[in-house]
Amino acid sequence: MEYRYRPQGVCSREIILEIDENDIVRDLKVINGCDGNLKGIAQLVKGMKVQDIITKLSGIKCNMKNTSCPDQISKALIEFKNKNNVKYKR
């Protein structure tokens, strides 16, 4: 299932996730932001469970901001879980 999220408070403009029926992230694309870092994060999270990614990325800050692109990825995954709680509840 593809899920799109509009991050707030960061340079990136859109997060596109591909998540399978087992809550595994199959693909992650982040539009804008720090290209190399976000491509690296995308490679690292592929094959990981949604909850594990949330645990690892939640609360990371970028400079003086209260959030970061990794934190926004975790927020996207939390929103995904909340909107799909029946099908994806574990």
C-alpha positions in Angstrom: 0.0 0.0 0.0 1.3 3.4 -0.9 1.0 6.1 1.7 1.8 9.8 1.2 2.5 12.3 3.9 3.2 16.1 3.9 6.0 16.8 6.5 6.0 20.0 8.5 8.8 22.1 9.8 11.5 20.5 7.6 13.0 21.0 4.1 11.4 17.9 2.6 8.0 18.4 0.9 6.6 14.9 0.7 7.2 11.4 2.1 6.1 8.4 0.0 6.0 5.1 1.7 5.3 1.6 0.3 4.2 -0.7 3.2 3.1 -4.3 2.8 0.4 -6.2 4.7 2.9 -7.4 7.3 3.8 -3.8 8.3 7.1 -4.0 6.5 8.4 -0.9 4.7 9.2 -1.9 1.1 10.2 1.5 -0.2 10.6 5.1 1.0 11.0 8.2 -1.1 11.5 11.7 0.3 10.9 14.7 -2.0 13.4 17.5 -1.4 15.5 17.7 1.8 19.1 16.5 2.2 19.2 14.1 -0.8 22.1 11.9 0.1 21.1 11.5 3.8 17.5 10.7 2.9 18.5 8.2 0.3 20.7 6.5 2.9 17.8 6.5 5.4 15.5 5.0 2.7 18.0 2.2 2.1 18.3 1.5 5.8 14.6 1.3 6.6 13.7 -1.0 3.6 12.6 -4.3 5.0 12.1 -3.0 8.5 8.8 -3.2 10.5 6.9 0.0 10.8 7.1 0.1 14.7 10.8 -0.5 14.7 11.3 2.5 12.4 9.1 4.7 14.6 11.1 3.7 17.6 14.4 4.5 16.0 13.5 7.8 14.3 11.0 9.4 16.6 12.2 12.6 18.3 15.3 13.2 16.2 15.9 17.0 15.9 17.6 19.0 13.1 19.7 21.9 14.4 17.4 24.2 16.3 14.2 22.7 14.9 11.9 20.6 17.1 11.7 18.0 14.3 13.8 16.6 11.4 13.2 14.6 8.3 13.7 11.3 10.2 11.3 12.4 12.9 8.8 13.3 10.1 9.2 9.8 8.7 8.2 8.4 12.1 5.2 10.8 12.2 4.2 9.6 8.7 4.3 6.0 9.9 2.3 6.8 13.1 -0.3 8.5 11.0 -0.4 5.5 8.6 -0.9 3.1 11.5 -3.7 5.3 13.0 -5.5 5.5 9.7 -5.1 1.8 8.9 -5.5 0.4 12.4 -8.0 -2.3 11.4 -6.1 -3.8 8.6 -2.6 -3.3 10.0 -3.3 -3.8 13.8 -0.7 -6.0 15.4 
